[in-house]
Amino acid sequence: MRRKTFGKTTRCIIGVILFVGLLSGGAIVSAEQGARSEEAAVLKAARHYLDAEVKKDYPRIYACLSPSSAYCTSHTYDEYLEEARSSAASVSTYEIIAVTYIRENDNREKFPSVDKFAEVEVEVVVHYSDTNTSSEYNIGFIFMKEGGKWYKS
């Protein structure tokens, strides 16, 4: 029985195919790791923001807000502080359910300093001090990535 051997050209082609396969597999792993690390950064920003809400840490809450958000561009910190302190509603507890999406900013004209958007689904219990009642809500909080950092919109 005769053994089949491959010529130099065939071995070279097989080597290239294997090399390309390894590279593309590595690219997929790298992309998955990048997506997980981006999701982890969004979750960290969400926890930072929501923990500040629970503690009523107003300077930290305001610092979590996107500098280019409609709210921050129309309200100074002092205006925010006055609104926050006079509000009967406050977050008492929360549970993050999931990051529902992370996407690139496809509207640079409207949001020139935003790189990406993300939504975080959260179960939030809001306490109302004026009626001494609480309600649970499922909310999709939007976060925006600006200058490499995630902020609440």
Summary of the structure (lengths in Angstrom):
residues: 153
radius of gyration: 24.3
end to end distance: 72.6
largest distance: 92.4
contacts: 381
relative contact order: 0.15
helix: 46%
strand: 31%
